[in-house]
């Protein structure tokens, strides 16, 4: 029996690897990078490698304290491995590998709490959430931070439910991964793996467990690591100014009075359900059921408890911050899947058949298969059918990536950019195109600036094209997003 169990586990790990190799890596290789974020990170990485200042980041001539340096070290390593294939390797090392590790740790977490079937189904459900998949093939440090948070929480719940021994080695790893979350993305990376366990213990009425995991020493360990990081910044060029910006604009500023991405408190309550597609209705239903039965907390299964706290705490924490973006909710996804699955597999919960039916209808394919089969399947099979349907949808989407690249990215402009000295009009993100050119990119903010300098070639967003036509510029090439013009003489 044990031999068969181990074989099944190896089979499940192989299935996860195949999913990434067959579906996700091809998407990462074909999809062209986003100009505003991904190519901007390439520019920051280029400057890091050029100036060899690994703790003080720069974006052109400005200090760039927006993000800790770890992610850019990974990008720098990617460029060292291959200059030619740098963008693809960067996405693989910076997003796909952390995504795969997150899914594997998530699988192991459910395996400890339930059984192999639920673990396999849950892991694939997480991996194939369209938003999770999208961020797995997109260059953002949110996925790396989510990986560290997931590992830290896996260790904590391992301590609590006794599948991991509380000893010096595991305690060091627990607090090290919490620090690594901070070192990847900032405050959220440390707040979530601390707040979720603390709130969980409050509900369990076992705050004394914090003494067992030596929270005071763990926090001291993290503080020492932060101080070492700050010392390395301080002794670097522009270090003092960089620290002031980090502690001001990038911490208090973003939390209390962000200048960008300002949204109302309820913003995440509005965007979370659609982000959980095709489990949009399921997450609403799961949260309603959970809050309704909160007084019966002691009767809940561990997987339901963990899923509830892992979902609610991050949503409330992020909602309290001034700056909000939908992608910030990425660390919520594992908890939300735990909560949804714990209730879908609970026969005592009302309306679960109807909820699962809606989840099948949204992606269409599993619902059609159900109509053709006319055979009643168990919940495992039906959820897996949703997952396999999403794999089919992603494979079909692969065929549309070339259309996307040609119509919504700067890829078709690269040949023209390299052949001519092109400036940008009312298009600040265009500065990042320096990554593809051998000349500096000039930015023009208005018609007066253009009239004074009269540059020959101007690139802009397609919606500003008429402005350039009024200034006697002629269209050279455009797609649905961008346009390149030449001066008429």
N, C-alpha and C positions, 0 to 999 in steps of 0.2 A: 504493500500500500504506500509506504513512504517513498519507494522507488518511483512509482507512478506519479505521486504528488510532486516530486522533484522534477520529473520529466515535464509535467504540465507547467510548472513554474518557468522552466527554461524555454518552453514553447511560447509562453506569454511574453517573456522578455524578447525573444526573437521576433514575435509579431510586432512589438513596439518599435524595434529597430527597423523592421521592414517598412512600417508605416512612414518613418522619417526618411528612409532612403528612397522609397518608391514615390512618395507624394510630396513631402515637404522640401527635400533638397532640390528636386527639379524646379519647384516654384521659386526657391531662393536663387537658383542659377539663371532662370529666364527673366524674372521680374527685374526691371530697372529701378535704381534707387530713387528715393524721394529727395527732392532738391532742398527742401526746408530743413529737414532733420538729418537724414542719413549722410548726404553729401557734406552737410555742415560738419558732422562728426569726422568725416575724412579730412576736412580742412584743418580742424583742431588737432587731429592726429599727426598730420604733416608738420605742423608747427612744433608739436611736442618732439618729434623725431629730429627736426632741424635744429631746435634750440637746446635739445637734450636736458630740458628742465622738466622732470617727471612729476613734480608736485604742484607747480604753478602753471595752469593751463592758459593758453591764449587763443583768442579768435581774432585773426588779423592783428591789429595793434592794441586791441583791448584785452584786459584780463577777463578770463572766463571761469568765474567761480561757481557757475550754475550747477556743475556736477562734480562729484569726487573723481579722482583720477583712475580708479581701478579699471573701469570699462575702456578707457582710452589706452591703458597698458595692453589690454587684450587686442585692441585694434592695431596697436603698434606691433605686437607679436604677429598678427595676421599679415601685416605688410612685410615683416621680416621673412616670413615663410614663403610668400610669393607676391611680388609687385604686380605681376600681370593679372593674377586672379585675386587680388586683394579684396575687392568688394564681396565676392562670394565667400571667401574664407572668413572674412570679418563677420558676415551674417551667420555662418556655421558655428564659429567659436563664440561669438557674442550673443547669439539668440537661440539657434537650434540646439546646440549642446546643452545649455541651461534648461531649455524647454524639455528636452528628453529626460534629463536628470530629475526635473520636477515631476514629470509623469511617472517615472520609475519609483521615486520616493513616495509619491501619492499612492501608487499601487501597493507598495509595501505597508503603508499605513493602514489601508483598508484590509489588507491581508491579515494584519494583526487584530483588527477589530471585528471582522466578519468572516468571509470565506473567499476562496479563490475565484469563484464565479463573479461575485459582486466586485471583487478587487479588479478583475480584468475588465468588466463592463465599465466600472467607474473611471479607470485609468484612460480607457479609450474615449469615453465621453468627454473627459477633460481635454484630452489632446485634440479632439475633433470639434470642440466648440469653435465656430467660425472666428470669433474674436481672439481666442487663444491661438488658433492656427495662424491667423493674420499677424499677430505679434511675435510668433515664433519665426516667421520669415521676414521680419521687419527689424531694422537695426535700432533698438531702444534698450536702455539699461533696465527697464521695468522687468523684463524676463529674468535677467540675472539676479536682481533683487528678490523676485518671487522665489527663485530657486533657493537662495539663502534662507528666506523666511520659512519656506516649506521644510527644509532640512532641520532648522532650529525647532520648529513646532513638532516635527516627527520625534526628535530627541526628547523634548519636554513631555509629550504624551507617552513616550516610551518609559520615561522616569515614573510618571504618574500611574500608569497601568502595569508597570513592572516587567516590561519586555526588554528594557535597557537598565543595566545596573548603574546606580548612582555612585560613580567613582571619579577620581581626579581626571582621568582621560576623557570621559564623556562630558563631564562638567566643563572642562576646558574647551572641548569642541562646541558645546552648546553656546557658550558665551562668545567664542571666536566667530561662529556663524552669524550671531547677532551683530557683532561688530562689522563683519563683511557686508551685511545688508546696509549698514550705515555708510560704509566705504564705497558702496556701489551707487546709491541714490540719495543718501542724506537721511533726514529725520524719519521718514516713513520706514526706512529699512531697519531702524532700531526700535521705533515705537510699536510696530505691529507684533514682533515676536516677544515683546515684553508685556504689552497690554492684553493680548489674547490669553496668555496663561494666567495673568493676574485676575482678569474678569472671570475666567473659567473657575478659578479657585474660590472666588467670591460666591459664585453660584453653588459651588460644591460645599461651601462653608468649611474650607480647609486651607485657609491662608497660612497656617503654620507649615504647610508643605514648602513654602518659600525658604524656610530655614534649612530644610533637607537638601534643597538644591543650591544652598549658599548664595542667595541673591546678592547679599551685601558684598561678598568677595567677587562675585561675577561682575557686578557693576563697577567695582574698583578696577578689575582687570580691563574692562572696556574703556574706562576713563584713562588708564595708563596708555592703552593703544592709541586713543584719540590724541592724548598729549604728545606722544611720539610723532604722530602724523603732523600735528601742528608745529612741532619743533622743526621738522623737516621742511615745512612750508616757510617758517620764519627765517631760516638760514638761506633760503633760496632768494634770487633776485625778485624784487617787488613783493616779497613774502608778507610783510606787515600789512600792506594795503590789501593784499589778497585775503588775509584772515579777516580783516574788518568787513570786506564785502561778503565773505562767507557767513559771518555771524550776523550781519545786518540784512542785506537785501535777500540773501538766499535762505535764511531761516525765519527770522521774525517777519521779514517783509512778505515772504510767500504765504506764511500762515495767517498773519493778521491783516495785511493790507496789500495783497498782490496787485500788481499793475496789469497783469495779463490773466486770461482765463477766469475772470471773476464771474461766478455763477451763484444763484440763490442756494440756500441751505438744502432744499429738497431736490436739487439737481440729480444727485446719484440715485435717489429713489425712483426718479423718472427714467434714467438711462439704463439702470441695472437689468430690468426685465428684457428689453430688446437685445442687450448684449449677451444674454443667456440663450439666444435662439439655438435650437428649436424648443428649449425648455422655458420659454418666456412665461407661459401661464403657470408652469410647475413651480418656479421660484416664488411667484406671488402666493400661490396656494400653500407652499411649504412654510413661508414666513407667517402667513395668517394662521395656519394650524399650530405652528410653534408658539406664537404669542398667546393664542387662545388656551393652550395647554401648559403655559409656563408654570402654573402652580403645581403641576405634577412632575416637576423637574427630576425628582429623585427616581421616578419610574422610567425615565427616558433611557434608551440605550446609549452607550458611550459614543457611538458614531453620530447619533442625533445631537447630543450635547456639543460635541466638537464642531460639527457642521454649523450649528446655530451660532455659537460664539464666534467662530471663524468668519462667518458671514456678516453678522450684525456689528461687531466691534469695528472692523475696518470701514464699513459704510458710514457709521456715525463719526469716526475719527476724521475721515476724508471730508465729510460734509461740514465739519466744524471749521475747516481751513478755508481761507478766502479764495485761493486759486484752485480751480477744478478742471480736470480733463477726464474724459471717459476712460482713457487708457490707464489712469491711476488705479482703477478698480481691478486690475489684473490679479493682485494677490488675493482677491475675494473669491475667485473662481473655484479653487480647490474646496473651500468651505461650502460654497453654494452647491457644488456637485455632491458633496457628502450629505448635506441636508436633504436635497431632492431625492437622492437614491435611498437614503435611510427611510424615507416615508413611502416611496414608491414600492419598496419591498416589504413594507409593513402591512400585513393583511387586515389589521384592525382599523386602518385609516380610511375614512370615507372618501368617496369620489375619485379614488386613485385610478380606476379604470377609465373614467371620463377624461381625467387629466392626461394620462398616457396617450389616449386616443387623439387629443388635440396636439400633443407633441409629435405624433406620427403624421398628422395632417399637414403641419406647417412645412416640412421639407418635401411633401407630396409623395416621393418615391415609396417610403415604407407603407404609406396608407394604400397606395395602388397595389403593392405586393400583397398586402393583407386581403384586399378585395379579390385578387386573383386566386390566392391560396384557399380562402374560405376555410381555414383551419385554425383553431384556437391555439395560440402559442403562449408559453409562460412569459413572465415579465422580463427575464434575462434575454430571451430570444428576441423579444420585441424591441428592447432598448438597443441590443446589438444590431438589429436590422436598421434602426435609425442611424447608428454609427457607420455601418457599411454604406448606407445611402449617402451619407455626407462624404465618404471617401470617393464615391462615384461622382458626386457634384464637384469636388475639388479637382478630380482628374479631368472632367469636362472643362472646368475653368482654366486648366493649364493651356488649353487650346486658344483661349482668349487673351492670354498675357501679351502676345505680340501686338494685338490690336490695342491693348491698354498702353503698352510702351510707346507705340507710334502716335497715339492720340492724347495721352495725358501726362507724358514725361518729357524731359529735355533730350532723350536719347536721339531722336532724329535730327536734332540741331547740332550735334557734336562735330560733324564733319565741317559744317559751315563755320562754327566757332573756331575751329583750328585753322581754317583757311583764311579767315578775315579777322581783323581786330575789331571786336564787337563790344559796345558799351550797353548799359542797361538803362531803361527809362521807367521810372516809377515802379521799380522791381528790385527791392532790397535783397531778396533771396538770390537774385542773380549773381551777387558777389561770390557765392559758393561755386560758381562755374569756373573760378580760377583753378580748381582742382583738375580741370580738363584742358586748360590752356597754358601757353608758355608766356603769356603777357598778363599784366594786372588788369582787373576789370574796373572800369569807371562807372560810377552810378550817377544818374541824373534824376532829380526829384520833380522837376516841372518844366514847362515849355520855355520859360525864360532862360534856364540853364542850358537847355538844348540849343536855343537860338544863339546864345553867346559863343558856344564852342562848336556847334554844327558838326557833330560826329558823323562819320559816313554810315556806319552800321549801328542800328539800335535794336535791342531785343526787349520785349515787354510781355506782359500777360495779354492774352488775346483780347480781353475786354477793353484795353486801352489803345487798341490799334487805330481807332478813328481819330484819336488825338494826334497821332503821328502823321496820319494822312493829311490832316489840316495843316501840319507843318511841312508839307511837301515831301513826305517820305513814301516810298513805294514798297509794297509787300514783296518779300522774297520767298518766304515760306512760313506756313503756320499749321498748327494742329488745334485741337479743341481747347488747349490750355495756354499755349504760348505762341508768339509771333515774332518774326525777324523782318526788319525793314531796312531799306537802303535809301540814302539821300538822293533826291532828284537834282540833276544839274542842267 
